Amino acid sequence: MLMVKRKNKSLRVRRNNKLGRVEQYSDDPRDLGTMDIEKYEEAIREIFVSLHPLVMTGGQVLINVSDFSSGGERILVHVSTINATRKAGFRLKNIIIWDKTNLMNRIGIFGYPSNFLAMGAYEFILHFEKL
């Protein structure tokens, strides 16, 4: 999913001459962000199957994810995460949509100064309960 090259705009890297360098997020095959959405969903399912015995019945799990666009297509990571976690034996109790538009427009996604304008910058906080 994140196996796309992007121009580095982070303030953190402006101090070490990486600003504007085209880089990939990661090339580690174990990194969930490097997987296509189908492999991501299966990996999340496997993770939560392994966590299932560690969570007591009725125990609560919160997962924070965000969707993104790639090649003009919206990738619904929150839907894949819900599907995978349900298959692992957890019940979806609630979805909290965190609208970060005002926060991101105020400080910019890549730090100050930035001319970035966020349009619908959302994160999903998914609330599950172990069955």
Secondary structure as the mmCIF struct_conf table of DSSP 4:
data_model
#
loop_
_struct_conf.conf_type_id
_struct_conf.id
_struct_conf.beg_label_comp_id
_struct_conf.beg_label_asym_id
_struct_conf.beg_label_seq_id
_struct_conf.end_label_comp_id
_struct_conf.end_label_asym_id
_struct_conf.end_label_seq_id
BEND BEND1 VAL A 4 VAL A 4
STRN STRN1 LYS A 5 LYS A 7
HELX_RH_AL_P HELX_RH_AL_P1 LEU A 11 ARG A 14
TURN_TY1_P TURN_TY1_P1 ARG A 15 ASN A 17
TURN_TY1_P TURN_TY1_P2 LEU A 19 GLY A 20
STRN STRN2 VAL A 22 GLN A 24
BEND BEND2 TYR A 25 TYR A 25
TURN_TY1_P TURN_TY1_P3 PRO A 29 ARG A 30
HELX_RH_3T_P HELX_RH_3T_P1 LEU A 32 THR A 34
BEND BEND3 MET A 35 MET A 35
HELX_RH_AL_P HELX_RH_AL_P2 ILE A 37 LEU A 51
HELX_RH_3T_P HELX_RH_3T_P2 HIS A 52 LEU A 54
BEND BEND4 VAL A 55 VAL A 55
HELX_LH_PP_P HELX_LH_PP_P1 MET A 56 MET A 56
TURN_TY1_P TURN_TY1_P4 THR A 57 GLY A 58
STRN STRN3 GLN A 60 VAL A 65
STRN STRN4 PHE A 68 SER A 70
TURN_TY1_P TURN_TY1_P5 GLY A 71 GLY A 72
STRN STRN5 GLU A 73 ILE A 75
HELX_RH_AL_P HELX_RH_AL_P3 VAL A 77 LYS A 87
TURN_TY1_P TURN_TY1_P6 ALA A 88 GLY A 89
STRN STRN6 PHE A 90 ASP A 99
HELX_RH_AL_P HELX_RH_AL_P4 THR A 101 ILE A 107
TURN_TY1_P TURN_TY1_P7 ILE A 109 PHE A 110
BEND BEND5 TYR A 112 PRO A 113
BEND BEND6 MET A 119 GLY A 120
STRN STRN7 TYR A 122 LYS A 130
#
